[in-house]
Amino acid sequence: MHFDLIPLFHYFTAIDYLDLGLRIILSAVCGAVIGLERERRYKNAGLRTHVIVAISAAMLMIVSKYGFLDIASIPDVRLTSDGGRIAAGVIQSIGFLGAGVIFVRKESIIGLTTAAGLWATVGIGLCFGSGMYILGISATLILVLVNILLRLHHQRISFQTIITITSNVTNHNMTTEEFSMELVKAGAKLRDFSFTRSETNGIVVKTNIVLSDKRTMVEHVQTLESLPFVDSFEVYPS
């Protein structure tokens, strides 16, 4: 069976194309606003990632709404399409990208806010792609405002810093009990404790500690550097 398809561009006027282009441009601008805030915080997904995500979401939403007009116009052809099917697929697929910016280190999870921001950026792109300009702009402003205000709030409250410390207590002429007491004096709360004994290295102790105060990470590092019995450490802010 052969059909004479009418080119899709015949269904749109110049004003229509300007409107569709405006949707893409506004998606890019709003994605850039969100991405710039994330990039200034040195996050993995920054300006370019958010812009590309927003543009892609808007483009796919436009295709979902208007990409099948030529098929729908064919005589005696019944087109059963769901305009939200592509949008649903976009929302599901963003999970793969969001998972790529989430890192789990010890008991600290990094990247959840950025992953959630990418998901929200997809929603904003879908808003512009469907022609809901006010909703897209409002969501962008609210999202950026929430990120800024909650970051300021987070800086005012105390937070936990998880640190993994390794020490060869034999070389430092210490017992494991003395090692633990020195950490407590430094303001640390021990979460767990393990040690390894060998004939060549003696006793090597490894422990996870938590420091809960308003000192910065740099100050925590300086404190640990001043402890002569600490051989190595890793800091995980949360």
SEFILUM-418615 format. One record per residue: x, y, z of N, C-alpha, C, O in turn. Coordinates in steps of 0.05 Angstrom, whole numbers, padded with zeros to 5 digits, always signed. Layout:
% SEFILUM-418615
XYZXYZXYZXYZ;...
//
This chain:
% SEFILUM-418615
+00017-00024+00000+00000+00000+00000+00018+00025+00000+00037+00026+00015;+00012+00044-00017+00028+00068-00020+00012+00093-00012-00011+00096-00020;+00025+00110+00003+00012+00135+00011+00029+00158+00002+00054+00157+00002;+00016+00179-00006+00030+00204-00013+00031+00222+00012+00012+00236+00019;+00054+00221+00025+00057+00236+00050+00062+00265+00043+00079+00272+00026;+00048+00282+00057+00053+00311+00055+00076+00318+00074+00075+00311+00097;+00096+00332+00064+00119+00340+00081+00109+00353+00107+00090+00369+00106;+00121+00346+00129+00112+00356+00155+00113+00386+00157+00096+00398+00171;+00132+00399+00144+00134+00428+00147+00110+00443+00135+00107+00466+00141;+00094+00430+00119+00071+00443+00107+00049+00447+00129+00031+00463+00124;+00051+00433+00151+00031+00436+00172+00037+00460+00190+00020+00466+00207;+00060+00473+00187+00067+00494+00205+00072+00520+00190+00082+00520+00167;+00064+00542+00202+00070+00568+00191+00096+00579+00202+00108+00566+00220;+00105+00601+00192+00129+00613+00202+00127+00620+00232+00146+00617+00247;+00103+00629+00240+00099+00636+00268+00101+00610+00285+00111+00611+00307;+00091+00588+00275+00093+00563+00289+00122+00555+00294+00130+00547+00316;+00138+00558+00273+00166+00551+00276+00181+00570+00295+00198+00561+00310;+00173+00595+00295+00185+00614+00314+00178+00606+00343+00194+00608+00361;+00153+00597+00347+00144+00588+00373+00160+00563+00382+00168+00561+00405;+00163+00544+00363+00178+00520+00370+00207+00526+00376+00219+00515+00394;+00219+00545+00360+00246+00553+00366+00249+00567+00393+00269+00563+00407;+00229+00583+00400+00229+00596+00426+00229+00576+00449+00241+00580+00469;+00214+00555+00445+00213+00534+00466+00241+00522+00470+00249+00517+00493;+00255+00516+00449+00282+00505+00451+00301+00525+00464+00316+00518+00482;+00299+00550+00456+00317+00571+00467+00312+00575+00497+00330+00576+00513;+00286+00577+00505+00280+00580+00533+00289+00556+00550+00297+00559+00572;+00286+00532+00538+00296+00508+00552+00326+00510+00557+00336+00503+00578;+00341+00519+00536+00370+00521+00539+00377+00542+00560+00396+00538+00576;+00363+00565+00560+00369+00586+00579+00364+00577+00608+00381+00580+00625;+00341+00564+00612+00334+00555+00639+00353+00532+00648+00360+00531+00671;+00360+00514+00629+00379+00493+00636+00406+00505+00643+00420+00495+00660;+00414+00527+00629+00439+00540+00635+00439+00553+00662+00460+00552+00676;+00417+00564+00670+00415+00577+00697+00419+00556+00719+00434+00561+00738;+00406+00533+00716+00408+00512+00736+00437+00500+00735+00449+00496+00756;+00447+00495+00711+00474+00483+00708+00496+00502+00718+00516+00492+00729;+00492+00528+00715+00513+00547+00724+00515+00546+00755+00537+00548+00766;+00492+00544+00768+00493+00542+00797+00507+00517+00806+00522+00517+00826;+00502+00494+00792+00515+00469+00799+00545+00470+00792+00561+00459+00807;+00552+00483+00770+00581+00485+00762+00597+00502+00781+00620+00496+00787;+00584+00523+00792+00598+00539+00811+00603+00525+00837+00619+00533+00854;+00588+00503+00841+00592+00486+00865+00611+00462+00859+00613+00444+00875;+00623+00463+00835+00642+00443+00826+00630+00415+00825+00642+00395+00834;+00605+00413+00814+00592+00388+00812+00598+00375+00785+00606+00389+00766;+00595+00348+00783+00602+00334+00759+00584+00342+00735+00594+00346+00713;+00558+00345+00740+00540+00354+00719+00536+00384+00721+00523+00394+00740;+00548+00398+00703+00547+00427+00704+00532+00440+00682+00510+00431+00675;+00542+00462+00671+00528+00479+00652+00521+00464+00627+00498+00463+00619;+00540+00451+00614+00535+00438+00588+00516+00415+00591+00498+00411+00575;+00519+00399+00613+00501+00376+00617+00473+00385+00620+00455+00373+00607;+00467+00405+00636+00440+00414+00641+00428+00427+00616+00404+00423+00610;+00444+00441+00601+00434+00453+00576+00426+00432+00556+00405+00433+00544;+00443+00411+00553+00437+00390+00534+00412+00374+00543+00396+00367+00526;+00410+00369+00569+00387+00354+00579+00361+00370+00574+00341+00359+00565;+00362+00396+00579+00338+00413+00576+00330+00414+00546+00306+00411+00540;+00349+00419+00529+00343+00420+00500+00332+00394+00490+00313+00393+00475;+00345+00372+00499+00336+00345+00489+00307+00340+00498+00291+00329+00483;+00301+00346+00523+00274+00341+00534+00253+00358+00519+00232+00348+00512;+00260+00383+00513+00241+00400+00499+00237+00390+00470+00215+00389+00460;+00259+00382+00457+00257+00372+00430+00240+00347+00428+00223+00345+00411;+00245+00329+00447+00229+00304+00447+00200+00308+00453+00183+00294+00443;+00195+00328+00470+00167+00334+00476+00153+00346+00452+00130+00340+00446;+00167+00363+00436+00156+00374+00412+00150+00352+00392+00129+00351+00379;+00169+00333+00389+00165+00310+00371+00141+00294+00380+00125+00284+00364;+00138+00290+00407+00116+00275+00417+00089+00287+00411+00069+00273+00406;+00088+00314+00411+00063+00328+00406+00057+00331+00376+00034+00328+00368;+00077+00338+00360+00072+00346+00333+00086+00329+00312+00083+00335+00288;+00101+00309+00319+00117+00294+00300+00102+00274+00283+00113+00262+00265;+00076+00271+00288+00061+00250+00274+00037+00262+00259+00018+00247+00252;+00037+00288+00254+00015+00301+00240+00012+00291+00211-00010+00289+00201;+00035+00285+00198+00034+00276+00170+00021+00248+00169+00006+00243+00150;+00026+00231+00188+00014+00204+00188-00016+00206+00194-00032+00192+00183;-00022+00224+00213-00050+00226+00221-00068+00237+00199-00092+00233+00199;-00056+00251+00179-00072+00262+00157-00077+00243+00135-00091+00249+00116;-00065+00219+00136-00069+00199+00114-00098+00189+00115-00107+00180+00136;-00112+00189+00093-00139+00179+00092-00141+00149+00100-00123+00134+00093;-00162+00142+00113-00167+00115+00121-00146+00102+00139-00144+00078+00141;-00129+00119+00151-00109+00109+00170-00116+00119+00197-00118+00143+00202;-00120+00101+00215-00127+00108+00243-00101+00108+00260-00089+00087+00264;-00094+00131+00269-00069+00133+00285-00077+00134+00315-00090+00152+00324;-00068+00114+00329-00073+00113+00358-00046+00119+00372-00030+00101+00375;-00042+00144+00379-00017+00152+00392-00022+00165+00418-00043+00178+00422;-00004+00162+00436-00005+00175+00462+00016+00197+00463+00040+00191+00462;+00007+00221+00465+00025+00244+00465+00045+00244+00488+00065+00257+00487;+00038+00230+00510+00056+00229+00533+00075+00206+00534+00090+00203+00553;+00074+00189+00513+00091+00165+00514+00121+00172+00513+00137+00161+00528;+00128+00190+00494+00156+00198+00492+00165+00212+00517+00187+00208+00527;+00148+00229+00528+00155+00243+00553+00160+00224+00576+00179+00228+00591;+00144+00203+00578+00148+00183+00598+00175+00168+00594+00189+00162+00613;+00181+00163+00569+00207+00150+00563+00230+00168+00570+00251+00158+00579;+00228+00194+00566+00249+00213+00573+00254+00212+00603+00277+00212+00612;+00232+00213+00619+00235+00213+00648+00248+00187+00658+00264+00188+00676;+00241+00165+00645+00254+00140+00653+00283+00139+00646+00300+00129+00661;+00290+00148+00622+00318+00147+00613+00337+00165+00628+00361+00160+00630;+00327+00186+00640+00344+00205+00655+00356+00191+00679+00376+00201+00690;+00344+00169+00688+00354+00155+00711+00383+00145+00706+00399+00144+00725;+00389+00137+00682+00416+00127+00676+00436+00150+00679+00458+00146+00689;+00429+00174+00669+00447+00197+00672+00450+00206+00701+00471+00213+00710;+00427+00205+00715+00428+00213+00743+00445+00194+00760+00460+00202+00778;+00444+00168+00753+00460+00148+00768+00490+00153+00764+00506+00146+00781;+00497+00165+00741+00525+00169+00735+00538+00191+00752+00562+00193+00753;+00522+00208+00765+00533+00230+00781+00531+00225+00811+00538+00242+00827;+00521+00201+00818+00519+00194+00847+00542+00176+00854+00547+00156+00841;+00556+00183+00875+00578+00168+00885+00574+00161+00914+00565+00178+00930;+00580+00136+00922+00578+00127+00949+00606+00122+00959+00620+00104+00950;+00614+00137+00979+00640+00133+00992+00636+00129+01022+00627+00146+01036;+00643+00104+01030+00638+00096+01057+00609+00101+01063+00592+00088+01051;+00603+00118+01083+00575+00123+01090+00566+00150+01080+00545+00161+01088;+00581+00162+01061+00574+00188+01050+00565+00185+01022+00578+00173+01005;+00542+00196+01015+00530+00195+00988+00533+00223+00976+00522+00243+00987;+00546+00224+00953+00551+00250+00940+00538+00250+00912+00540+00230+00898;+00524+00271+00906+00513+00274+00879+00483+00272+00878+00471+00274+00856;+00470+00267+00900+00440+00264+00900+00427+00289+00891+00408+00288+00875;+00436+00312+00901+00424+00338+00893+00427+00343+00864+00408+00352+00851;+00451+00338+00853+00455+00342+00824+00438+00323+00807+00427+00332+00787;+00435+00298+00816+00418+00279+00801+00389+00288+00802+00375+00286+00781;+00380+00297+00825+00353+00307+00827+00349+00332+00810+00328+00336+00798;+00370+00349+00808+00368+00372+00791+00367+00366+00762+00352+00379+00747;+00381+00345+00753+00378+00336+00725+00350+00326+00719+00339+00332+00698;+00338+00312+00738+00311+00302+00735+00292+00326+00732+00274+00326+00715;+00296+00346+00750+00279+00370+00748+00283+00385+00722+00265+00397+00711;+00308+00386+00712+00314+00399+00687+00299+00386+00664+00290+00399+00645;+00297+00359+00665+00281+00345+00644+00252+00355+00645+00240+00360+00625;+00241+00357+00669+00214+00366+00672+00210+00394+00661+00190+00400+00649;+00230+00411+00666+00229+00439+00656+00230+00439+00625+00215+00454+00612;+00247+00422+00614+00248+00420+00585+00222+00410+00573+00213+00420+00552;+00210+00391+00586+00184+00381+00577+00162+00403+00579+00145+00404+00562;+00164+00420+00599+00145+00442+00601+00147+00460+00577+00127+00468+00565;+00172+00468+00570+00175+00486+00548+00168+00472+00521+00156+00485+00504;+00175+00447+00519+00168+00432+00495+00138+00430+00490+00129+00429+00468;+00123+00430+00512+00093+00428+00509+00081+00456+00508+00056+00458+00506;+00097+00477+00510+00087+00504+00507+00078+00517+00534+00065+00537+00534;+00086+00505+00557+00078+00515+00583+00100+00533+00593+00116+00525+00611;+00102+00557+00582+00124+00575+00587+00125+00584+00616+00146+00584+00629;+00102+00593+00627+00102+00604+00654+00110+00582+00674+00125+00588+00693;+00100+00558+00670+00108+00536+00688+00137+00530+00687+00150+00526+00708;+00149+00530+00663+00177+00524+00660+00195+00545+00673+00214+00539+00687;+00188+00571+00668+00203+00593+00680+00200+00593+00710+00220+00596+00725;+00176+00589+00720+00171+00589+00749+00187+00566+00762+00199+00570+00783;+00186+00542+00750+00201+00519+00762+00231+00524+00762+00244+00516+00781;+00241+00538+00742+00270+00544+00741+00277+00563+00764+00297+00558+00779;+00262+00584+00768+00268+00603+00789+00266+00590+00817+00282+00595+00834;+00245+00574+00820+00242+00561+00846+00264+00541+00852+00275+00540+00874;+00272+00526+00831+00294+00506+00835+00320+00520+00842+00334+00510+00860;+00327+00541+00828+00352+00555+00834+00350+00568+00862+00370+00567+00877;+00328+00579+00869+00324+00592+00895+00327+00571+00918+00339+00577+00938;+00315+00548+00914+00316+00527+00934+00345+00518+00938+00354+00514+00960;+00360+00514+00916+00388+00506+00918+00405+00526+00934+00421+00519+00950;+00400+00552+00928+00416+00573+00942+00408+00575+00971+00426+00576+00988;+00382+00576+00977+00374+00579+01005+00381+00556+01022+00390+00559+01045;+00377+00531+01012+00384+00508+01028+00414+00505+01031+00423+00494+01052;+00430+00514+01012+00459+00513+01015+00467+00532+01038+00485+00525+01054;+00455+00556+01039+00461+00575+01060+00453+00564+01087+00466+00567+01107;+00430+00550+01088+00420+00538+01113+00439+00515+01121+00445+00512+01145;+00449+00500+01102+00467+00478+01109+00493+00488+01120+00505+00475+01137;+00502+00511+01111+00527+00522+01121+00525+00532+01150+00545+00535+01163;+00500+00538+01159+00496+00548+01186+00493+00526+01207+00497+00531+01231;+00487+00501+01198+00483+00480+01218+00508+00462+01219+00524+00462+01200;+00510+00447+01240+00532+00429+01243+00529+00405+01225+00506+00398+01219;+00551+00394+01216+00550+00372+01198+00570+00351+01207+00588+00356+01223;+00567+00327+01196+00585+00305+01203+00606+00302+01181+00600+00304+01158;+00630+00296+01190+00651+00290+01172+00662+00262+01180+00671+00258+01202;+00660+00243+01161+00668+00216+01165+00697+00213+01156+00703+00220+01133;+00714+00202+01173+00743+00200+01167+00752+00171+01172+00746+00159+01193;+00767+00160+01154+00779+00134+01157+00809+00138+01163+00823+00151+01148;+00817+00128+01186+00845+00132+01196+00859+00105+01197+00848+00085+01206;+00884+00105+01188+00901+00081+01189+00926+00088+01205+00939+00109+01200;+00934+00070+01223+00958+00076+01240+00971+00050+01247+00958+00030+01254;+00998+00050+01245+01014+00027+01255+01021+00033+01284+01041+00047+01289;+01006+00023+01303+01010+00030+01331+01036+00018+01342+01047+00029+01361;+01045-00004+01330+01070-00016+01339+01093+00003+01334+01110+00007+01352;+01094+00015+01310+01116+00034+01304+01115+00059+01321+01135+00072+01325;+01092+00066+01331+01089+00090+01347+01089+00084+01377+01084+00101+01394;+01096+00058+01384+01098+00050+01412+01072+00056+01427+01073+00068+01449;+01050+00049+01415+01024+00054+01428+01008+00027+01429+01013+00009+01414;+00990+00026+01448+00970+00005+01448+00945+00014+01434+00941+00038+01429;+00928-00005+01427+00903+00003+01413+00886+00020+01432+00871+00037+01422;+00887+00015+01458+00871+00031+01476+00882+00060+01477+00866+00079+01478;+00908+00063+01477+00919+00090+01477+00912+00104+01451+00907+00128+01451;+00913+00090+01429+00905+00101+01403+00877+00112+01404+00871+00134+01394;+00859+00095+01415+00830+00104+01417+00827+00128+01434+00811+00146+01428;+00841+00129+01457+00839+00151+01475+00849+00177+01462+00837+00199+01467;+00870+00176+01446+00880+00200+01433+00860+00211+01413+00857+00235+01410;+00846+00193+01399+00826+00202+01381+00802+00216+01395+00792+00236+01386;+00794+00204+01418+00773+00216+01434+00781+00244+01443+00764+00262+01444;+00806+00247+01451+00816+00274+01460+00815+00294+01437+00811+00318+01442;+00818+00284+01413+00817+00302+01389+00788+00309+01381+00784+00323+01361;+00769+00299+01396+00741+00305+01391+00728+00286+01371+00708+00293+01359;+00739+00262+01368+00728+00243+01349+00710+00222+01363+00715+00215+01386;+00690+00213+01348+00672+00192+01357+00677+00167+01340+00674+00168+01316;+00686+00145+01353+00693+00121+01338+00668+00106+01330+00650+00101+01346;+00667+00099+01304+00644+00084+01294+00650+00054+01294+00633+00038+01301;+00673+00046+01285+00681+00018+01285+00712+00017+01288+00725+00038+01286;+00722-00006+01293+00750-00009+01299+00759-00037+01291+00746-00057+01296;+00782-00038+01277+00793-00063+01269+00824-00061+01268+00834-00039+01264;+00837-00083+01271+00866-00083+01270+00877-00108+01257+00863-00129+01258;+00901-00106+01246+00914-00129+01233+00941-00133+01246+00957-00114+01248;+00947-00158+01253+00973-00164+01266+00990-00181+01247+00980-00200+01235;+01015-00173+01244+01034-00188+01228+01061-00187+01241+01067-00168+01256;+01078-00207+01235+01105-00208+01247+01123-00186+01236+01141-00177+01250;+01118-00177+01212+01136-00157+01200+01127-00128+01206+01143-00111+01212;+01101-00123+01205+01091-00096+01209+01080-00091+01237+01075-00067+01243;+01076-00111+01253+01065-00107+01279+01035-00104+01277+01022-00118+01262;+01023-00086+01292+00994-00082+01293+00987-00056+01277+00996-00035+01283;+00971-00060+01257+00961-00038+01241+00931-00034+01247+00916-00053+01244;+00924-00010+01256+00896-00004+01264+00883+00012+01242+00895+00031+01232;+00858+00005+01237+00842+00021+01218+00815+00026+01231+00802+00007+01240;+00806+00051+01231+00781+00058+01244+00766+00080+01229+00779+00097+01217;+00740+00080+01231+00724+00102+01220+00715+00119+01243+00704+00109+01263;+00719+00145+01241+00711+00164+01262+00692+00185+01251+00691+00189+01226;+00678+00198+01268+00659+00219+01260+00665+00244+01276+00668+00243+01300;+00668+00266+01262+00672+00292+01274+00647+00309+01269+00641+00315+01246;+00633+00316+01290+00608+00331+01287+00611+00359+01299+00605+00363+01323;+00619+00377+01284+00620+00405+01293+00621+00423+01269+00618+00414+01246;+00625+00449+01273+00624+00468+01251+00651+00475+01240+00654+00494+01224;+00671+00459+01247+00697+00463+01234+00696+00455+01205+00682+00437+01197;+00712+00468+01189+00713+00462+01161+00729+00437+01156+00744+00428+01174;+00727+00426+01132+00743+00403+01125+00773+00409+01127+00788+00391+01136;+00781+00433+01119+00809+00440+01121+00819+00439+01150+00841+00430+01156;+00802+00449+01168+00810+00448+01196+00811+00420+01207+00829+00413+01223;+00794+00402+01198+00795+00374+01205+00821+00362+01195+00835+00347+01210;+00829+00368+01170+00853+00357+01159+00877+00367+01175+00896+00352+01180;+00877+00393+01182+00900+00403+01197+00902+00390+01225+00924+00385+01234;+00879+00384+01237+00880+00370+01263+00892+00342+01260+00909+00334+01276;+00884+00328+01239+00895+00301+01235+00924+00301+01228+00939+00283+01236;+00932+00321+01213+00961+00323+01205+00979+00327+01229+01002+00319+01229;+00967+00340+01250+00983+00346+01273+00986+00322+01292+01002+00323+01311;+00971+00301+01287+00973+00277+01304+00995+00259+01293+00992+00248+01271;+01017+00255+01308+01040+00240+01297+01034+00210+01293+01048+00197+01278;+01014+00199+01307+01009+00171+01305+00990+00163+01282+00984+00140+01278;+00981+00183+01267+00963+00178+01244+00980+00175+01219+00993+00195+01211;+00980+00152+01207+00997+00147+01183+00983+00156+01158+00996+00166+01139;+00957+00152+01156+00942+00160+01132+00912+00164+01140+00903+00152+01160;+00898+00180+01125+00870+00184+01130+00856+00193+01105+00868+00204+01086;+00829+00188+01104+00812+00196+01081+00788+00209+01093+00776+00199+01112;+00780+00232+01082+00758+00248+01093+00735+00247+01073+00738+00249+01049;+00711+00242+01084+00686+00240+01068+00665+00259+01080+00652+00252+01100;+00662+00283+01069+00642+00301+01080+00614+00291+01073+00610+00277+01053;+00594+00297+01090+00567+00288+01085+00548+00311+01089+00524+00308+01086;
//
